[in-house]
């Protein structure tokens, strides 16, 4: 499952459909405070790459949550679509909206040191702390 592949999905109300040309179906969980506040729990997402197509752009709402990223969601139903890294154009797509559910494998967690104690995943994953994430990915 190391190959990139095309994926597609839609929001809850169906007004937005997205397609990514080269997604990586390794699911990651982000436990940072912003992701948990945004969705009420960790963000489960896949790397959707830089090339996506959005149908229903008029229903897309964008929130600049930091200097480096924006969170994108449907303004009709509220479905979280993706987290966009501004500099690279990388789309971190919410795993739950994609049609390729049976091809996904959760294999990593970030901001593991920010995860509250009231939930835990049983998957064997690579875990990174906040400091490790910023050391590896910060510009």
C-alpha positions as CSV (number, residue, x, y, z in Angstrom):
1,X,0.0,0.0,0.0
2,X,2.9,2.3,-0.6
3,X,1.7,3.5,-3.9
4,X,-0.3,6.7,-4.4
5,X,-3.7,6.3,-5.9
6,X,-6.7,8.4,-6.9
7,X,-9.4,8.7,-4.3
8,X,-12.8,10.4,-4.1
9,X,-15.5,11.3,-1.6
10,X,-18.1,13.7,-0.6
11,X,-19.4,15.6,2.4
12,X,-22.4,14.5,4.4
13,X,-25.0,16.6,2.5
14,X,-23.4,15.7,-0.9
15,X,-23.0,19.3,-2.1
16,X,-19.2,18.9,-2.2
17,X,-17.3,16.1,-3.9
18,X,-13.6,15.9,-4.0
19,X,-11.1,13.8,-5.9
20,X,-7.4,13.5,-5.2
21,X,-5.1,12.2,-8.0
22,X,-2.3,10.8,-5.7
23,X,-3.4,10.0,-2.2
24,X,-1.5,7.9,0.4
25,X,-4.1,5.7,2.2
26,X,-2.0,5.4,5.4
27,X,-4.3,6.9,7.9
28,X,-2.9,9.1,10.6
29,X,-4.4,10.5,13.8
30,X,-3.6,14.0,14.9
31,X,-4.1,14.7,18.6
32,X,-3.3,18.4,18.7
33,X,-5.6,20.7,20.6
34,X,-6.8,22.4,17.4
35,X,-7.8,19.2,15.7
36,X,-9.6,17.9,18.8
37,X,-11.4,21.2,19.1
38,X,-12.3,21.3,15.4
39,X,-13.9,17.8,15.4
40,X,-14.4,16.8,19.0
41,X,-11.7,14.2,18.8
42,X,-8.6,13.4,16.9
43,X,-8.4,14.1,13.2
44,X,-8.2,10.9,11.2
45,X,-6.8,11.7,7.8
46,X,-4.8,10.7,4.8
47,X,-2.3,12.6,2.7
48,X,-4.2,13.6,-0.4
49,X,-1.3,15.3,-2.2
50,X,-1.3,18.6,-3.9
51,X,-3.6,17.9,-6.8
52,X,-7.3,17.8,-5.9
53,X,-10.5,18.7,-7.7
54,X,-13.4,20.1,-5.8
55,X,-16.9,20.1,-7.2
56,X,-19.3,22.4,-5.3
57,X,-16.7,25.1,-4.5
58,X,-19.5,27.5,-3.6
59,X,-20.2,25.4,-0.5
60,X,-16.6,25.3,0.6
61,X,-15.6,27.4,3.7
62,X,-12.0,28.0,4.7
63,X,-10.6,29.0,8.1
64,X,-7.0,30.1,8.4
65,X,-6.2,28.3,11.7
66,X,-2.5,29.2,11.8
67,X,0.2,30.9,9.7
68,X,0.9,27.6,7.9
69,X,-2.5,25.9,7.5
70,X,-6.2,26.3,6.9
71,X,-9.1,24.0,7.7
72,X,-11.6,23.5,5.0
73,X,-15.2,22.3,5.5
74,X,-18.7,22.3,4.0
75,X,-20.6,25.4,5.0
76,X,-23.9,23.6,4.4
77,X,-23.4,20.5,6.6
78,X,-20.1,21.2,8.4
79,X,-18.2,18.1,7.2
80,X,-14.5,18.5,7.6
81,X,-13.0,18.1,4.2
82,X,-9.3,18.7,4.6
83,X,-6.5,20.5,6.4
84,X,-4.4,22.5,3.8
85,X,-0.7,23.2,4.3
86,X,-0.4,26.7,2.8
87,X,3.3,26.6,1.7
88,X,3.3,23.1,0.1
89,X,-0.3,22.9,-1.0
90,X,-0.6,19.5,0.7
91,X,-4.2,18.4,1.4
92,X,-4.6,16.3,4.5
93,X,-8.0,14.8,3.7
94,X,-10.5,13.6,6.4
95,X,-10.5,9.8,6.1
96,X,-14.2,9.4,6.8
97,X,-15.4,11.2,3.7
98,X,-13.5,9.0,1.2
99,X,-15.0,6.0,-0.6
100,X,-11.8,3.9,-0.3
101,X,-12.4,2.9,3.4
102,X,-11.5,-0.8,2.9
103,X,-8.1,0.1,1.5
104,X,-7.0,2.3,4.4
105,X,-4.6,1.3,7.2
106,X,-4.0,3.5,10.3
107,X,-0.3,3.5,10.9
108,X,0.8,6.7,12.5
109,X,-0.2,9.2,15.2
110,X,1.1,12.7,15.7
111,X,1.0,15.0,18.8
112,X,0.8,11.8,20.8
113,X,1.9,13.7,23.9
114,X,-1.2,15.9,23.6
115,X,-3.6,13.0,23.5
116,X,-6.0,13.0,26.4
117,X,-6.3,9.9,28.5
118,X,-10.0,9.2,27.8
119,X,-9.4,7.4,24.5
120,X,-6.7,5.1,23.0
121,X,-6.3,3.3,19.7
122,X,-5.2,-0.4,19.6
123,X,-3.4,-0.1,16.3
124,X,0.3,-0.6,16.2
125,X,1.4,2.9,15.0
126,X,4.4,5.1,14.6
127,X,4.0,7.9,17.2
128,X,5.5,11.4,17.1
129,X,5.4,14.0,19.8
130,X,4.7,17.7,19.2
131,X,8.4,18.5,19.3
132,X,9.2,15.7,16.8
133,X,6.5,16.9,14.4
134,X,7.8,20.4,14.4
135,X,11.4,19.3,14.1
136,X,10.5,17.2,11.1
137,X,8.0,19.4,9.3
138,X,8.3,23.0,10.4
139,X,9.6,25.4,7.7
